Amino acid sequence: MLPLPDRMEYAIEIVVNNACSNLHFLETSSPRLIAREVYEEGFGDSRDRRDKSLGLFYAVLALAQRFNTGGPERGHSTGEGATQG
């Protein structure tokens, strides 16, 4: 089962800005493209593409969970000026 798209978007932000912030070549556009592909209808048609994309997709989720210090699943807002609740 896939997470909701906004949770995945939040995970991508955590990974790019926190977990992998020293990897200057990594931008949010690459993981976002993979996430869009995963959510597209007909995604599973190519097994090779599916396996690679899902590997990165779930690696991003795992890293985000490890580096998450707040966020929607912990009672925070993703908007600017969010406070801990």
Order of alpha helices (4+ residues) and beta strands (2+ residues): alpha-alpha-alpha
